[in-house]
Amino acid sequence: MADASGVEPEFFGKPFKGAFGAVLERIPETIDRNRIAMVGDTLQTDVLGGLAAGIGTILVTDHGFFANADFEAGIELAAISPDYIIPTP
């Protein structure tokens, strides 16, 4: 569409920079970025976006995308590694 219209698209939402930037702008600078993490159930949106934003990532494995699935195989296949892997708290 960009080629046909000559208009460069602007993407919103995870994993794109704008979604994470909008949130991080609202967090006071006094909070160390090492204490901020994206918690989610998908590698390609939640974890990838968090990694790109330079914050920690936590993959939740027992509901959502990876419920009853082999999340370790998904991590290997996608080559996207979260900082932490947990079941739903």
PDB file of N, CA, C and O in Angstrom, chain B, residues numbered from 101:
ATOM      1  N   MET B 101       0.819  -1.190   0.000  1.00  0.00           N
ATOM      2  CA  MET B 101       0.000   0.000   0.000  1.00  0.00           C
ATOM      3  C   MET B 101       0.861   1.252   0.000  1.00  0.00           C
ATOM      4  O   MET B 101       0.519   2.252  -0.631  1.00  0.00           O
ATOM      5  N   ALA B 102       1.994   1.190   0.720  1.00  0.00           N
ATOM      6  CA  ALA B 102       2.866   2.361   0.769  1.00  0.00           C
ATOM      7  C   ALA B 102       3.399   2.691  -0.619  1.00  0.00           C
ATOM      8  O   ALA B 102       3.459   3.858  -1.005  1.00  0.00           O
ATOM      9  N   ASP B 103       3.786   1.658  -1.372  1.00  0.00           N
ATOM     10  CA  ASP B 103       4.295   1.891  -2.726  1.00  0.00           C
ATOM     11  C   ASP B 103       3.220   2.475  -3.637  1.00  0.00           C
ATOM     12  O   ASP B 103       3.490   3.390  -4.415  1.00  0.00           O
ATOM     13  N   ALA B 104       2.014   1.952  -3.539  1.00  0.00           N
ATOM     14  CA  ALA B 104       0.923   2.397  -4.405  1.00  0.00           C
ATOM     15  C   ALA B 104       0.447   3.809  -4.059  1.00  0.00           C
ATOM     16  O   ALA B 104       0.068   4.573  -4.946  1.00  0.00           O
ATOM     17  N   SER B 105       0.466   4.154  -2.763  1.00  0.00           N
ATOM     18  CA  SER B 105      -0.084   5.439  -2.344  1.00  0.00           C
ATOM     19  C   SER B 105       0.975   6.525  -2.200  1.00  0.00           C
ATOM     20  O   SER B 105       0.674   7.717  -2.271  1.00  0.00           O
ATOM     21  N   GLY B 106       2.223   6.094  -1.997  1.00  0.00           N
ATOM     22  CA  GLY B 106       3.275   7.075  -1.742  1.00  0.00           C
ATOM     23  C   GLY B 106       3.261   7.591  -0.317  1.00  0.00           C
ATOM     24  O   GLY B 106       4.014   8.504   0.021  1.00  0.00           O
ATOM     25  N   VAL B 107       2.404   7.010   0.529  1.00  0.00           N
ATOM     26  CA  VAL B 107       2.302   7.419   1.933  1.00  0.00           C
ATOM     27  C   VAL B 107       2.938   6.334   2.795  1.00  0.00           C
ATOM     28  O   VAL B 107       2.584   5.159   2.694  1.00  0.00           O
ATOM     29  N   GLU B 108       3.860   6.731   3.626  1.00  0.00           N
ATOM     30  CA  GLU B 108       4.524   5.780   4.516  1.00  0.00           C
ATOM     31  C   GLU B 108       3.583   5.451   5.684  1.00  0.00           C
ATOM     32  O   GLU B 108       3.102   6.357   6.365  1.00  0.00           O
ATOM     33  N   PRO B 109       3.323   4.163   5.915  1.00  0.00           N
ATOM     34  CA  PRO B 109       2.406   3.803   7.008  1.00  0.00           C
ATOM     35  C   PRO B 109       3.034   4.055   8.373  1.00  0.00           C
ATOM     36  O   PRO B 109       4.254   4.014   8.532  1.00  0.00           O
ATOM     37  N   GLU B 110       2.190   4.313   9.338  1.00  0.00           N
ATOM     38  CA  GLU B 110       2.626   4.460  10.721  1.00  0.00           C
ATOM     39  C   GLU B 110       1.932   3.357  11.515  1.00  0.00           C
ATOM     40  O   GLU B 110       0.707   3.238  11.487  1.00  0.00           O
ATOM     41  N   PHE B 111       2.712   2.564  12.212  1.00  0.00           N
ATOM     42  CA  PHE B 111       2.175   1.419  12.935  1.00  0.00           C
ATOM     43  C   PHE B 111       1.969   1.747  14.404  1.00  0.00           C
ATOM     44  O   PHE B 111       2.769   2.465  15.005  1.00  0.00           O
ATOM     45  N   PHE B 112       0.906   1.226  14.974  1.00  0.00           N
ATOM     46  CA  PHE B 112       0.578   1.439  16.380  1.00  0.00           C
ATOM     47  C   PHE B 112       0.365   0.086  17.046  1.00  0.00           C
ATOM     48  O   PHE B 112       0.044  -0.896  16.377  1.00  0.00           O
ATOM     49  N   GLY B 113       0.540   0.037  18.335  1.00  0.00           N
ATOM     50  CA  GLY B 113       0.321  -1.196  19.077  1.00  0.00           C
ATOM     51  C   GLY B 113       1.605  -1.987  19.245  1.00  0.00           C
ATOM     52  O   GLY B 113       2.653  -1.617  18.716  1.00  0.00           O
ATOM     53  N   LYS B 114       1.510  -3.074  19.982  1.00  0.00           N
ATOM     54  CA  LYS B 114       2.670  -3.926  20.217  1.00  0.00           C
ATOM     55  C   LYS B 114       2.984  -4.698  18.945  1.00  0.00           C
ATOM     56  O   LYS B 114       2.057  -5.113  18.249  1.00  0.00           O
ATOM     57  N   PRO B 115       4.211  -4.900  18.624  1.00  0.00           N
ATOM     58  CA  PRO B 115       5.468  -4.597  19.310  1.00  0.00           C
ATOM     59  C   PRO B 115       6.110  -3.278  18.873  1.00  0.00           C
ATOM     60  O   PRO B 115       7.298  -3.068  19.122  1.00  0.00           O
ATOM     61  N   PHE B 116       5.374  -2.412  18.245  1.00  0.00           N
ATOM     62  CA  PHE B 116       5.955  -1.204  17.669  1.00  0.00           C
ATOM     63  C   PHE B 116       6.342  -0.176  18.733  1.00  0.00           C
ATOM     64  O   PHE B 116       5.736  -0.089  19.801  1.00  0.00           O
ATOM     65  N   LYS B 117       7.364   0.587  18.401  1.00  0.00           N
ATOM     66  CA  LYS B 117       7.987   1.547  19.310  1.00  0.00           C
ATOM     67  C   LYS B 117       6.991   2.524  19.941  1.00  0.00           C
ATOM     68  O   LYS B 117       7.104   2.848  21.123  1.00  0.00           O
ATOM     69  N   GLY B 118       6.024   2.990  19.162  1.00  0.00           N
ATOM     70  CA  GLY B 118       5.084   3.989  19.669  1.00  0.00           C
ATOM     71  C   GLY B 118       4.295   3.517  20.876  1.00  0.00           C
ATOM     72  O   GLY B 118       4.054   4.290  21.803  1.00  0.00           O
ATOM     73  N   ALA B 119       3.895   2.259  20.873  1.00  0.00           N
ATOM     74  CA  ALA B 119       3.103   1.729  21.991  1.00  0.00           C
ATOM     75  C   ALA B 119       3.918   1.722  23.276  1.00  0.00           C
ATOM     76  O   ALA B 119       3.429   2.123  24.332  1.00  0.00           O
ATOM     77  N   PHE B 120       5.150   1.271  23.184  1.00  0.00           N
ATOM     78  CA  PHE B 120       5.992   1.208  24.376  1.00  0.00           C
ATOM     79  C   PHE B 120       6.475   2.591  24.777  1.00  0.00           C
ATOM     80  O   PHE B 120       6.570   2.893  25.966  1.00  0.00           O
ATOM     81  N   GLY B 121       6.780   3.431  23.804  1.00  0.00           N
ATOM     82  CA  GLY B 121       7.213   4.789  24.101  1.00  0.00           C
ATOM     83  C   GLY B 121       6.147   5.584  24.836  1.00  0.00           C
ATOM     84  O   GLY B 121       6.454   6.346  25.753  1.00  0.00           O
ATOM     85  N   ALA B 122       4.887   5.405  24.432  1.00  0.00           N
ATOM     86  CA  ALA B 122       3.788   6.117  25.085  1.00  0.00           C
ATOM     87  C   ALA B 122       3.683   5.750  26.561  1.00  0.00           C
ATOM     88  O   ALA B 122       3.388   6.601  27.400  1.00  0.00           O
ATOM     89  N   VAL B 123       3.922   4.498  26.867  1.00  0.00           N
ATOM     90  CA  VAL B 123       3.870   4.054  28.266  1.00  0.00           C
ATOM     91  C   VAL B 123       5.102   4.538  29.021  1.00  0.00           C
ATOM     92  O   VAL B 123       4.987   5.086  30.118  1.00  0.00           O
ATOM     93  N   LEU B 124       6.272   4.338  28.440  1.00  0.00           N
ATOM     94  CA  LEU B 124       7.503   4.708  29.137  1.00  0.00           C
ATOM     95  C   LEU B 124       7.606   6.209  29.385  1.00  0.00           C
ATOM     96  O   LEU B 124       8.233   6.628  30.357  1.00  0.00           O
ATOM     97  N   GLU B 125       7.005   7.017  28.530  1.00  0.00           N
ATOM     98  CA  GLU B 125       6.999   8.468  28.747  1.00  0.00           C
ATOM     99  C   GLU B 125       6.242   8.851  30.010  1.00  0.00           C
ATOM    100  O   GLU B 125       6.512   9.895  30.604  1.00  0.00           O
ATOM    101  N   ARG B 126       5.302   8.019  30.421  1.00  0.00           N
ATOM    102  CA  ARG B 126       4.477   8.314  31.596  1.00  0.00           C
ATOM    103  C   ARG B 126       5.098   7.835  32.908  1.00  0.00           C
ATOM    104  O   ARG B 126       4.603   8.158  33.988  1.00  0.00           O
ATOM    105  N   ILE B 127       6.167   7.076  32.812  1.00  0.00           N
ATOM    106  CA  ILE B 127       6.841   6.575  34.010  1.00  0.00           C
ATOM    107  C   ILE B 127       7.897   7.588  34.412  1.00  0.00           C
ATOM    108  O   ILE B 127       8.725   7.973  33.587  1.00  0.00           O
ATOM    109  N   PRO B 128       7.885   8.025  35.657  1.00  0.00           N
ATOM    110  CA  PRO B 128       8.853   9.037  36.092  1.00  0.00           C
ATOM    111  C   PRO B 128      10.298   8.585  35.853  1.00  0.00           C
ATOM    112  O   PRO B 128      10.626   7.408  35.998  1.00  0.00           O
ATOM    113  N   GLU B 129      11.144   9.534  35.488  1.00  0.00           N
ATOM    114  CA  GLU B 129      12.554   9.235  35.230  1.00  0.00           C
ATOM    115  C   GLU B 129      13.274   8.729  36.472  1.00  0.00           C
ATOM    116  O   GLU B 129      14.349   8.138  36.369  1.00  0.00           O
ATOM    117  N   THR B 130      12.693   8.956  37.640  1.00  0.00           N
ATOM    118  CA  THR B 130      13.315   8.496  38.881  1.00  0.00           C
ATOM    119  C   THR B 130      13.221   6.976  39.034  1.00  0.00           C
ATOM    120  O   THR B 130      13.905   6.392  39.874  1.00  0.00           O
ATOM    121  N   ILE B 131      12.372   6.338  38.222  1.00  0.00           N
ATOM    122  CA  ILE B 131      12.243   4.882  38.270  1.00  0.00           C
ATOM    123  C   ILE B 131      13.284   4.288  37.314  1.00  0.00           C
ATOM    124  O   ILE B 131      13.272   4.573  36.116  1.00  0.00           O
ATOM    125  N   ASP B 132      14.159   3.481  37.844  1.00  0.00           N
ATOM    126  CA  ASP B 132      15.209   2.841  37.059  1.00  0.00           C
ATOM    127  C   ASP B 132      14.589   1.898  36.023  1.00  0.00           C
ATOM    128  O   ASP B 132      13.724   1.091  36.362  1.00  0.00           O
ATOM    129  N   ARG B 133      15.022   1.995  34.782  1.00  0.00           N
ATOM    130  CA  ARG B 133      14.489   1.135  33.706  1.00  0.00           C
ATOM    131  C   ARG B 133      14.711  -0.346  34.012  1.00  0.00           C
ATOM    132  O   ARG B 133      13.978  -1.197  33.509  1.00  0.00           O
ATOM    133  N   ASN B 134      15.699  -0.655  34.819  1.00  0.00           N
ATOM    134  CA  ASN B 134      15.939  -2.050  35.198  1.00  0.00           C
ATOM    135  C   ASN B 134      14.821  -2.617  36.070  1.00  0.00           C
ATOM    136  O   ASN B 134      14.767  -3.824  36.304  1.00  0.00           O
ATOM    137  N   ARG B 135      13.933  -1.751  36.549  1.00  0.00           N
ATOM    138  CA  ARG B 135      12.815  -2.196  37.391  1.00  0.00           C
ATOM    139  C   ARG B 135      11.506  -2.275  36.612  1.00  0.00           C
ATOM    140  O   ARG B 135      10.449  -2.514  37.196  1.00  0.00           O
ATOM    141  N   ILE B 136      11.571  -2.078  35.306  1.00  0.00           N
ATOM    142  CA  ILE B 136      10.379  -2.084  34.451  1.00  0.00           C
ATOM    143  C   ILE B 136      10.422  -3.320  33.565  1.00  0.00           C
ATOM    144  O   ILE B 136      11.463  -3.655  32.998  1.00  0.00           O
ATOM    145  N   ALA B 137       9.275  -4.000  33.449  1.00  0.00           N
ATOM    146  CA  ALA B 137       9.224  -5.183  32.586  1.00  0.00           C
ATOM    147  C   ALA B 137       7.883  -5.258  31.873  1.00  0.00           C
ATOM    148  O   ALA B 137       6.855  -4.835  32.402  1.00  0.00           O
ATOM    149  N   MET B 138       7.915  -5.797  30.680  1.00  0.00           N
ATOM    150  CA  MET B 138       6.707  -6.112  29.926  1.00  0.00           C
ATOM    151  C   MET B 138       6.316  -7.535  30.294  1.00  0.00           C
ATOM    152  O   MET B 138       7.116  -8.461  30.160  1.00  0.00           O
ATOM    153  N   VAL B 139       5.098  -7.704  30.753  1.00  0.00           N
ATOM    154  CA  VAL B 139       4.575  -9.022  31.101  1.00  0.00           C
ATOM    155  C   VAL B 139       3.526  -9.377  30.057  1.00  0.00           C
ATOM    156  O   VAL B 139       2.588  -8.612  29.832  1.00  0.00           O
ATOM    157  N   GLY B 140       3.680 -10.529  29.420  1.00  0.00           N
ATOM    158  CA  GLY B 140       2.715 -10.912  28.405  1.00  0.00           C
ATOM    159  C   GLY B 140       2.794 -12.377  28.053  1.00  0.00           C
ATOM    160  O   GLY B 140       3.636 -13.112  28.569  1.00  0.00           O
ATOM    161  N   ASP B 141       1.897 -12.798  27.158  1.00  0.00           N
ATOM    162  CA  ASP B 141       1.804 -14.215  26.810  1.00  0.00           C
ATOM    163  C   ASP B 141       2.220 -14.529  25.377  1.00  0.00           C
ATOM    164  O   ASP B 141       2.036 -15.657  24.920  1.00  0.00           O
ATOM    165  N   THR B 142       2.776 -13.557  24.662  1.00  0.00           N
ATOM    166  CA  THR B 142       3.215 -13.828  23.293  1.00  0.00           C
ATOM    167  C   THR B 142       4.654 -13.352  23.090  1.00  0.00           C
ATOM    168  O   THR B 142       5.090 -12.354  23.664  1.00  0.00           O
ATOM    169  N   LEU B 143       5.363 -14.090  22.266  1.00  0.00           N
ATOM    170  CA  LEU B 143       6.748 -13.725  21.962  1.00  0.00           C
ATOM    171  C   LEU B 143       6.829 -12.583  20.964  1.00  0.00           C
ATOM    172  O   LEU B 143       7.612 -11.651  21.147  1.00  0.00           O
ATOM    173  N   GLN B 144       6.018 -12.649  19.897  1.00  0.00           N
ATOM    174  CA  GLN B 144       6.148 -11.705  18.785  1.00  0.00           C
ATOM    175  C   GLN B 144       5.597 -10.313  19.080  1.00  0.00           C
ATOM    176  O   GLN B 144       5.939  -9.363  18.375  1.00  0.00           O
ATOM    177  N   THR B 145       4.768 -10.168  20.084  1.00  0.00           N
ATOM    178  CA  THR B 145       4.273  -8.829  20.416  1.00  0.00           C
ATOM    179  C   THR B 145       4.794  -8.379  21.772  1.00  0.00           C
ATOM    180  O   THR B 145       5.471  -7.355  21.863  1.00  0.00           O
ATOM    181  N   ASP B 146       4.494  -9.120  22.814  1.00  0.00           N
ATOM    182  CA  ASP B 146       4.850  -8.696  24.169  1.00  0.00           C
ATOM    183  C   ASP B 146       6.360  -8.734  24.414  1.00  0.00           C
ATOM    184  O   ASP B 146       6.955  -7.723  24.785  1.00  0.00           O
ATOM    185  N   VAL B 147       6.973  -9.889  24.208  1.00  0.00           N
ATOM    186  CA  VAL B 147       8.398 -10.029  24.495  1.00  0.00           C
ATOM    187  C   VAL B 147       9.247  -9.239  23.491  1.00  0.00           C
ATOM    188  O   VAL B 147      10.159  -8.517  23.892  1.00  0.00           O
ATOM    189  N   LEU B 148       8.959  -9.368  22.213  1.00  0.00           N
ATOM    190  CA  LEU B 148       9.727  -8.635  21.206  1.00  0.00           C
ATOM    191  C   LEU B 148       9.641  -7.127  21.434  1.00  0.00           C
ATOM    192  O   LEU B 148      10.648  -6.425  21.334  1.00  0.00           O
ATOM    193  N   GLY B 149       8.466  -6.637  21.735  1.00  0.00           N
ATOM    194  CA  GLY B 149       8.301  -5.205  21.994  1.00  0.00           C
ATOM    195  C   GLY B 149       9.070  -4.746  23.211  1.00  0.00           C
ATOM    196  O   GLY B 149       9.711  -3.696  23.185  1.00  0.00           O
ATOM    197  N   GLY B 150       9.012  -5.530  24.284  1.00  0.00           N
ATOM    198  CA  GLY B 150       9.758  -5.187  25.489  1.00  0.00           C
ATOM    199  C   GLY B 150      11.261  -5.167  25.247  1.00  0.00           C
ATOM    200  O   GLY B 150      11.962  -4.264  25.705  1.00  0.00           O
ATOM    201  N   LEU B 151      11.746  -6.163  24.529  1.00  0.00           N
ATOM    202  CA  LEU B 151      13.171  -6.200  24.207  1.00  0.00           C
ATOM    203  C   LEU B 151      13.569  -4.979  23.381  1.00  0.00           C
ATOM    204  O   LEU B 151      14.593  -4.352  23.653  1.00  0.00           O
ATOM    205  N   ALA B 152      12.773  -4.644  22.385  1.00  0.00           N
ATOM    206  CA  ALA B 152      13.073  -3.492  21.529  1.00  0.00           C
ATOM    207  C   ALA B 152      13.036  -2.179  22.316  1.00  0.00           C
ATOM    208  O   ALA B 152      13.764  -1.239  21.998  1.00  0.00           O
ATOM    209  N   ALA B 153      12.188  -2.122  23.337  1.00  0.00           N
ATOM    210  CA  ALA B 153      12.070  -0.917  24.152  1.00  0.00           C
ATOM    211  C   ALA B 153      13.160  -0.826  25.215  1.00  0.00           C
ATOM    212  O   ALA B 153      13.284   0.190  25.899  1.00  0.00           O
ATOM    213  N   GLY B 154      13.946  -1.889  25.352  1.00  0.00           N
ATOM    214  CA  GLY B 154      15.034  -1.869  26.320  1.00  0.00           C
ATOM    215  C   GLY B 154      14.599  -2.119  27.749  1.00  0.00           C
ATOM    216  O   GLY B 154      15.268  -1.693  28.691  1.00  0.00           O
ATOM    217  N   ILE B 155      13.477  -2.811  27.915  1.00  0.00           N
ATOM    218  CA  ILE B 155      13.016  -3.141  29.256  1.00  0.00           C
ATOM    219  C   ILE B 155      12.996  -4.659  29.426  1.00  0.00           C
ATOM    220  O   ILE B 155      13.114  -5.402  28.452  1.00  0.00           O
ATOM    221  N   GLY B 156      12.846  -5.108  30.662  1.00  0.00           N
ATOM    222  CA  GLY B 156      12.789  -6.529  30.935  1.00  0.00           C
ATOM    223  C   GLY B 156      11.548  -7.157  30.329  1.00  0.00           C
ATOM    224  O   GLY B 156      10.582  -6.470  29.999  1.00  0.00           O
ATOM    225  N   THR B 157      11.590  -8.472  30.189  1.00  0.00           N
ATOM    226  CA  THR B 157      10.452  -9.187  29.622  1.00  0.00           C
ATOM    227  C   THR B 157      10.135 -10.423  30.450  1.00  0.00           C
ATOM    228  O   THR B 157      11.029 -11.132  30.913  1.00  0.00           O
ATOM    229  N   ILE B 158       8.843 -10.661  30.626  1.00  0.00           N
ATOM    230  CA  ILE B 158       8.363 -11.819  31.375  1.00  0.00           C
ATOM    231  C   ILE B 158       7.293 -12.499  30.537  1.00  0.00           C
ATOM    232  O   ILE B 158       6.260 -11.907  30.226  1.00  0.00           O
ATOM    233  N   LEU B 159       7.553 -13.744  30.176  1.00  0.00           N
ATOM    234  CA  LEU B 159       6.594 -14.529  29.400  1.00  0.00           C
ATOM    235  C   LEU B 159       5.755 -15.367  30.356  1.00  0.00           C
ATOM    236  O   LEU B 159       6.288 -16.157  31.135  1.00  0.00           O
ATOM    237  N   VAL B 160       4.440 -15.190  30.290  1.00  0.00           N
ATOM    238  CA  VAL B 160       3.496 -15.972  31.090  1.00  0.00           C
ATOM    239  C   VAL B 160       3.065 -17.152  30.216  1.00  0.00           C
ATOM    240  O   VAL B 160       2.639 -16.968  29.076  1.00  0.00           O
ATOM    241  N   THR B 161       3.180 -18.365  30.765  1.00  0.00           N
ATOM    242  CA  THR B 161       3.054 -19.545  29.909  1.00  0.00           C
ATOM    243  C   THR B 161       1.809 -20.399  30.075  1.00  0.00           C
ATOM    244  O   THR B 161       1.558 -21.253  29.225  1.00  0.00           O
ATOM    245  N   ASP B 162       1.026 -20.217  31.112  1.00  0.00           N
ATOM    246  CA  ASP B 162      -0.060 -21.187  31.314  1.00  0.00           C
ATOM    247  C   ASP B 162      -1.445 -20.668  30.947  1.00  0.00           C
ATOM    248  O   ASP B 162      -2.448 -21.290  31.298  1.00  0.00           O
ATOM    249  N   HIS B 163      -1.514 -19.561  30.261  1.00  0.00           N
ATOM    250  CA  HIS B 163      -2.781 -19.099  29.690  1.00  0.00           C
ATOM    251  C   HIS B 163      -2.467 -18.279  28.434  1.00  0.00           C
ATOM    252  O   HIS B 163      -1.305 -17.994  28.147  1.00  0.00           O
ATOM    253  N   GLY B 164      -3.482 -17.912  27.711  1.00  0.00           N
ATOM    254  CA  GLY B 164      -3.259 -17.129  26.502  1.00  0.00           C
ATOM    255  C   GLY B 164      -2.619 -17.947  25.411  1.00  0.00           C
ATOM    256  O   GLY B 164      -2.953 -19.119  25.234  1.00  0.00           O
ATOM    257  N   PHE B 165      -1.704 -17.350  24.678  1.00  0.00           N
ATOM    258  CA  PHE B 165      -1.128 -17.967  23.492  1.00  0.00           C
ATOM    259  C   PHE B 165      -0.482 -19.320  23.769  1.00  0.00           C
ATOM    260  O   PHE B 165      -0.648 -20.253  22.984  1.00  0.00           O
ATOM    261  N   PHE B 166       0.245 -19.439  24.862  1.00  0.00           N
ATOM    262  CA  PHE B 166       0.977 -20.679  25.134  1.00  0.00           C
ATOM    263  C   PHE B 166       0.248 -21.651  26.057  1.00  0.00           C
ATOM    264  O   PHE B 166       0.845 -22.635  26.493  1.00  0.00           O
ATOM    265  N   ALA B 167      -1.008 -21.408  26.362  1.00  0.00           N
ATOM    266  CA  ALA B 167      -1.760 -22.351  27.195  1.00  0.00           C
ATOM    267  C   ALA B 167      -1.746 -23.719  26.529  1.00  0.00           C
ATOM    268  O   ALA B 167      -2.105 -23.857  25.360  1.00  0.00           O
ATOM    269  N   ASN B 168      -1.333 -24.716  27.276  1.00  0.00           N
ATOM    270  CA  ASN B 168      -1.282 -26.104  26.783  1.00  0.00           C
ATOM    271  C   ASN B 168      -0.392 -26.256  25.549  1.00  0.00           C
ATOM    272  O   ASN B 168      -0.639 -27.133  24.721  1.00  0.00           O
ATOM    273  N   ALA B 169       0.621 -25.434  25.413  1.00  0.00           N
ATOM    274  CA  ALA B 169       1.520 -25.511  24.259  1.00  0.00           C
ATOM    275  C   ALA B 169       2.969 -25.610  24.742  1.00  0.00           C
ATOM    276  O   ALA B 169       3.266 -25.342  25.906  1.00  0.00           O
ATOM    277  N   ASP B 170       3.835 -25.987  23.858  1.00  0.00           N
ATOM    278  CA  ASP B 170       5.259 -26.122  24.157  1.00  0.00           C
ATOM    279  C   ASP B 170       5.943 -24.764  23.961  1.00  0.00           C
ATOM    280  O   ASP B 170       6.433 -24.455  22.875  1.00  0.00           O
ATOM    281  N   PHE B 171       5.969 -23.973  25.014  1.00  0.00           N
ATOM    282  CA  PHE B 171       6.529 -22.621  24.904  1.00  0.00           C
ATOM    283  C   PHE B 171       8.030 -22.663  24.626  1.00  0.00           C
ATOM    284  O   PHE B 171       8.555 -21.763  23.970  1.00  0.00           O
ATOM    285  N   GLU B 172       8.727 -23.686  25.110  1.00  0.00           N
ATOM    286  CA  GLU B 172      10.168 -23.777  24.859  1.00  0.00           C
ATOM    287  C   GLU B 172      10.446 -23.957  23.363  1.00  0.00           C
ATOM    288  O   GLU B 172      11.384 -23.361  22.832  1.00  0.00           O
ATOM    289  N   ALA B 173       9.641 -24.769  22.685  1.00  0.00           N
ATOM    290  CA  ALA B 173       9.790 -24.930  21.237  1.00  0.00           C
ATOM    291  C   ALA B 173       9.468 -23.618  20.528  1.00  0.00           C
ATOM    292  O   ALA B 173      10.115 -23.272  19.540  1.00  0.00           O
ATOM    293  N   GLY B 174       8.476 -22.888  21.027  1.00  0.00           N
ATOM    294  CA  GLY B 174       8.132 -21.589  20.446  1.00  0.00           C
ATOM    295  C   GLY B 174       9.269 -20.591  20.570  1.00  0.00           C
ATOM    296  O   GLY B 174       9.545 -19.840  19.635  1.00  0.00           O
ATOM    297  N   ILE B 175       9.924 -20.579  21.713  1.00  0.00           N
ATOM    298  CA  ILE B 175      11.061 -19.688  21.926  1.00  0.00           C
ATOM    299  C   ILE B 175      12.198 -20.036  20.971  1.00  0.00           C
ATOM    300  O   ILE B 175      12.815 -19.153  20.374  1.00  0.00           O
ATOM    301  N   GLU B 176      12.466 -21.331  20.837  1.00  0.00           N
ATOM    302  CA  GLU B 176      13.535 -21.761  19.941  1.00  0.00           C
ATOM    303  C   GLU B 176      13.209 -21.417  18.487  1.00  0.00           C
ATOM    304  O   GLU B 176      14.065 -20.917  17.756  1.00  0.00           O
ATOM    305  N   LEU B 177      11.997 -21.679  18.081  1.00  0.00           N
ATOM    306  CA  LEU B 177      11.586 -21.417  16.699  1.00  0.00           C
ATOM    307  C   LEU B 177      11.615 -19.926  16.365  1.00  0.00           C
ATOM    308  O   LEU B 177      12.084 -19.533  15.296  1.00  0.00           O
ATOM    309  N   ALA B 178      11.111 -19.095  17.286  1.00  0.00           N
ATOM    310  CA  ALA B 178      11.048 -17.647  17.052  1.00  0.00           C
ATOM    311  C   ALA B 178      12.392 -16.960  17.284  1.00  0.00           C
ATOM    312  O   ALA B 178      12.619 -15.850  16.802  1.00  0.00           O
ATOM    313  N   ALA B 179      13.279 -17.624  18.024  1.00  0.00           N
ATOM    314  CA  ALA B 179      14.564 -17.020  18.408  1.00  0.00           C
ATOM    315  C   ALA B 179      14.350 -15.706  19.157  1.00  0.00           C
ATOM    316  O   ALA B 179      15.100 -14.743  18.995  1.00  0.00           O
ATOM    317  N   ILE B 180      13.307 -15.699  19.978  1.00  0.00           N
ATOM    318  CA  ILE B 180      13.007 -14.546  20.833  1.00  0.00           C
ATOM    319  C   ILE B 180      12.986 -15.070  22.265  1.00  0.00           C
ATOM    320  O   ILE B 180      12.139 -15.891  22.617  1.00  0.00           O
ATOM    321  N   SER B 181      13.919 -14.596  23.092  1.00  0.00           N
ATOM    322  CA  SER B 181      14.044 -15.124  24.448  1.00  0.00           C
ATOM    323  C   SER B 181      13.663 -14.093  25.497  1.00  0.00           C
ATOM    324  O   SER B 181      14.277 -13.029  25.577  1.00  0.00           O
ATOM    325  N   PRO B 182      12.647 -14.404  26.307  1.00  0.00           N
ATOM    326  CA  PRO B 182      12.288 -13.499  27.396  1.00  0.00           C
ATOM    327  C   PRO B 182      13.326 -13.572  28.509  1.00  0.00           C
ATOM    328  O   PRO B 182      14.093 -14.531  28.598  1.00  0.00           O
ATOM    329  N   ASP B 183      13.339 -12.553  29.349  1.00  0.00           N
ATOM    330  CA  ASP B 183      14.243 -12.556  30.495  1.00  0.00           C
ATOM    331  C   ASP B 183      13.799 -13.571  31.541  1.00  0.00           C
ATOM    332  O   ASP B 183      14.625 -14.230  32.173  1.00  0.00           O
ATOM    333  N   TYR B 184      12.485 -13.689  31.715  1.00  0.00           N
ATOM    334  CA  TYR B 184      11.919 -14.609  32.696  1.00  0.00           C
ATOM    335  C   TYR B 184      10.729 -15.330  32.088  1.00  0.00           C
ATOM    336  O   TYR B 184      10.049 -14.808  31.204  1.00  0.00           O
ATOM    337  N   ILE B 185      10.490 -16.538  32.579  1.00  0.00           N
ATOM    338  CA  ILE B 185       9.337 -17.333  32.157  1.00  0.00           C
ATOM    339  C   ILE B 185       8.625 -17.776  33.426  1.00  0.00           C
ATOM    340  O   ILE B 185       9.232 -18.373  34.315  1.00  0.00           O
ATOM    341  N   ILE B 186       7.306 -17.473  33.505  1.00  0.00           N
ATOM    342  CA  ILE B 186       6.554 -17.815  34.710  1.00  0.00           C
ATOM    343  C   ILE B 186       5.161 -18.328  34.335  1.00  0.00           C
ATOM    344  O   ILE B 186       4.647 -18.019  33.260  1.00  0.00           O
ATOM    345  N   PRO B 187       4.557 -19.113  35.230  1.00  0.00           N
ATOM    346  CA  PRO B 187       3.121 -19.396  35.058  1.00  0.00           C
ATOM    347  C   PRO B 187       2.339 -18.172  35.522  1.00  0.00           C
ATOM    348  O   PRO B 187       2.921 -17.252  36.098  1.00  0.00           O
ATOM    349  N   THR B 188       1.061 -18.146  35.286  1.00  0.00           N
ATOM    350  CA  THR B 188       0.238 -17.016  35.756  1.00  0.00           C
ATOM    351  C   THR B 188       0.400 -16.885  37.263  1.00  0.00           C
ATOM    352  O   THR B 188       0.238 -17.861  37.996  1.00  0.00           O
ATOM    353  N   PRO B 189       0.718 -15.686  37.726  1.00  0.00           N
ATOM    354  CA  PRO B 189       0.875 -15.501  39.187  1.00  0.00           C
ATOM    355  C   PRO B 189      -0.447 -15.658  39.915  1.00  0.00           C
ATOM    356  O   PRO B 189      -0.495 -15.535  41.139  1.00  0.00           O
TER     357      PRO B 189
END
